[in-house]
Every structure is written in C-alpha cells, then in structure tokens.
Amino acid sequence: MSPSAEAQFAALAAIPEAREPRPYKTRYPIPEPEFIKLKERAHKVKLARGKATAAPDTGRKAELPATAGALRMADAAMEPAPALVAGASFAGIAATGWLPPDCTMAVGPTHVLLSVNSSVAIYPKAGGAALIQRTLTQWFSNVVQGLTIFDPKALYDQHAGRWVLLAVAFTQNPRRSVFLLSVSATSDPLGQWRNYVLNAMVDGATATNNWADYPALGVDNQALYLTANMFAFGGDFQYAKIRVVPKSGPYAGNAAPFFDFVKMKNPDNTLSFAIQPCHIFGAPQVEYLVNTPFPQGKALTLWRITNPAAPVLTQAQVPISAYSLPPNADQSGGPLPLNTGDVRIQHAVFRGDSLWAAFSTTRNWGAGNRASVHWVQLRAAANALVQEGVYGTRDAHYFYPALCPDNNGNLVMVFSRSGSSEFGSIGHTGRRSTDPPGFLQPSILLKAGTAHYQALDGGGRNRWGDYNGVAADPASPRVIWVYSEYAAAANTWGTWVGSAFF
C-alpha cells in the first residue's frame, strides 16, 4: 500500500459510523397489503410447467472442509473436471448490526472486495484477516455527511482494470437522495479511490421529489450503468431509472456526467421494476439489461443501450416459463420463516454471446410449494431463450440466486437455503457447457447455518438477503467466486466466501 493510500484509509477509520437506521423496509411496485396477500398465497399457487427443466437437487448436505484460496485454484492448463469443484472457503464480514446484510463482491487479480450494509472490506484471495475494513459512512465521508448509506454493489471492471463500488444514500429532513460512486485509480484496491456524488433526485436535469432504492450496477467497455427503483418521499413507487455514466470521466479523475432513462414500461404496459444491468464480457458494443415483470409472469423484458455518449434505449420481450412469488422459507428451530423476497433479478452477466440471469420462484417438488431458483440463458442479440431451468428440492427452500459463467460457458450459481431441518445456509451449484439443456448439477453446501434466525424489519418480516454476490476471477478465468450470508449464531448473520470451478 502506498503512503498516500495508507493515509487515506487511516483517515477514513477515524470517522464515526452514523447511527440512523437505513430504510430497511422492503418496497415494491404494488401496494404492500397486496404483496403480503400474494406472498401468503405462494404456498398454494400452481404454475403451468412450460418448457423449464425442473429436476430436484440431490446435492450434498455435508459441508466441505474450508480451504485456503490458493490451494484449489483452477489453472488454465487443467483438464475440465466432470463435476463442480469447490475452491476457496473463508469467513467474510461479520455481523454489523444492520439487516439484512446485502452481500456483494468484486474479484480482481490478487484481491477480493466484499461489502455489506454499512461496511466494505478487502481481503487477499487466500482469505484470513481483512487487509482493510471501513464502514460505508467512513468510505464516502469526503463527499457526504449525515446521510444514511445502504444497498452497496461492487464489481471489478476487467475492461479497464478498475474497482467500482456503488451505494445509495438519503435523508428525510432535508430531503436528499444520491448515488454514491467510488472508483479505484488503478487495479490495486489498496491504492487511491475517487468518490462521486450523483444526485438521484434529478431525471437528467429535471428535479423530482423521488428517492432511489435498490440500486444495481453494470459495466461494459464504454460505460457504467446504474439503475434504481424511484419512490416518492413518503409515497409509493414511481418508476425505474437507468443512469448511464461514461467511464472516461470518473476513470480519469474528472467529473462524471450522466444520462438518465426513466419511466420504462414492460411490453404489457406495466411499469418496469428492478431493472438489472449486465456485467459485460467482451465488446458487443451494446449494454444489455433485464427485468422480470412483477409479481409474476411468463416473459422477461430485455433492454439494450447503445452509444453511451448519446445513448439509445430499445426493448424486447423474451417468453419464458411461468414464474411467481416464492413462499417464505421454513427454518429449523422455530416457526418463524425466513423472508425470501420476490421475483426480481439481482445479478446478470453477458459472456460468450449469452445473457445469464436467475431469480426466485415457487415450485412443488412433491411436498408442497418451495422457494426455488429459476435460471435462464438468453441469446440476447436474437431476443431468444436458449435454455432455462427451475432448481430446488422438496426438503428445503432455495432463494436469492446469483450466477456467473466462466470463460468456457460453464456456470456457477450461489443461493441461500433453509428448511424445517436446516438453518439458514449457503449452497452453490453449476453446470458444464456440455450438460443437457436446463440441467444443474447436485449442489455443494458451502456453509451450514448453526442457529435459528430472527431479525424482523419494520413490516414484521424476518429479513434475509436481500441479495448474494458472485464474480468471475480475471486472473483465473475458470474460477467463479461467491459470497452469501448464513445463520452464524442465534439471530445473528455471518457471511462466507467461496469459489468453484469446472
């Protein structure tokens, strides 16, 4: 670490953490009483099977031994393994007192960056103690004070060798809502970072009375793509926003001009919600974004942005099998289920001419409906579905999926899991590019929960999630990293990092 960077991080450590709670009550594009009724019905709803392959998971329930990251890294010279191989396995950020953790990650040549609600930490790939750890309040203290910062998202931009961290922040009095963008000056996450504040209460140059929630972050070789759900202060969902930020400004340490798209609608004329931009590999000269019409449907909405200097947005519809809200997840040790969220896509990747995404749904595996994972591969340029599948088991609920393909078209996916005989845990699975369409391999238990978990939000929901992290390794292109939460102790979440490869 350079002396200037060391001084920067040391100064951040002296900033006290804000105690104002985040707006942790989940918000939806429909009235909350309607959403609650739909969640209650999720245990009973019957979906038309459609084309999605649905084979129950027969994976391991025993946890594999933890290993240092360097011991089981994939090597480009290795022959493809017949099944998913677990690699690194180590503890991530411990409980911060905020809920839920919102696990996100970025992986570079030699480091892993982890973030949860209220904290950021940088680790060596071998795991162990964090090299640095700061709260989000400390991290952004040179550009904002007095705001509640939440919902972090992170990525490593392999196009430019930069680390990117995004969060949103707001305050009720006075009313203020911003995107907070942090970009590393080099490929070294322990070096200098540059922070930016982007006003979320403007649509382009037009002032609004709306604040940004649930941001998402994507990247291609030309720009960063920020999205958020916009809510009126003290009111309901208004619309989704896409903000295009050409990289030429912030990556050079200059201003970060942007262009906004707002009020997008799905082909059925409903307002789009939780639009997820892709992490683009290669240079297709188009940024793809995708969303699931809410709260159920039989199609995805696919978006394209071209020419980010003067962006153009277009839309298409891709039919898929029916999906619906997942039921909440039973857990061992008591009747209070874990909240499984809804059907929004929380991570999307474009690699090798395909767009990959996943979300939670419901499926009856023979013992009543269970939260399950619906995953898709799209041929984005043709607006076409290549394959899809629903993955789960009669013995547990699978929810909050995040997936990423490797450089050979093999896939790794992480998800949360729990059941009547299982505490909140972390599982991961995958598929080889040569596996049958719609097939995912038996899962591996990355980290088992150890206790009953109760952490109620302002709406009485037992919060879990709201999302998990996944990232490709730029130094070992066959390795995919994952990051998720588990029940580490009674009513206490912990986080765990893993990697896997074929």
Buried (B, 14 or more C-beta within 10 A) or exposed (E): BEEEBEEBBEEBEEBEBBEEEBBBEBBBBBEEEEBBEBBEBBBEBEBEEBEBBBBBBEBEBEBEEBBBBEEBBBEEEEEEEEEBBBBBBBBBBBBBEBBBBBBBBBBBBEBBBBBBBBBBBBBBBBBEEBBBBBBBBBBBBBBBEEBBBBBBBBBBBBBBBBBBBBBBBBBEEEEBBBBBBBBBBBBBBBBBBBBBBBEBBBBEEEEBBBBBBBBBBBBBBBBBBBBBBBBEBEEEBBBBBBBBBBBBBBBEEEEBEBBBBBEBBBEEEBBBBBBBBBBBBEEBEBBBBBBBBBBBBBBBBBBBBBEBEEBEBEBBBBEBBBBBBBBBBBBBBEEBBBBBBBBBBBBBBBBBBBBBBBBBBBBBBEEEBBBBBBBBBBBBBEBEBBBBBBBBBBBBBBBBBBBBBBBBBBBBBBBBBBBBEBBBBBBBBBBBEEBEEBEBBEBBBBBBBBBBBBBEBEBEBBBBBBBBBBBBBBEBBBBBBBBBBBBBEEBBBBBBBBBBBB
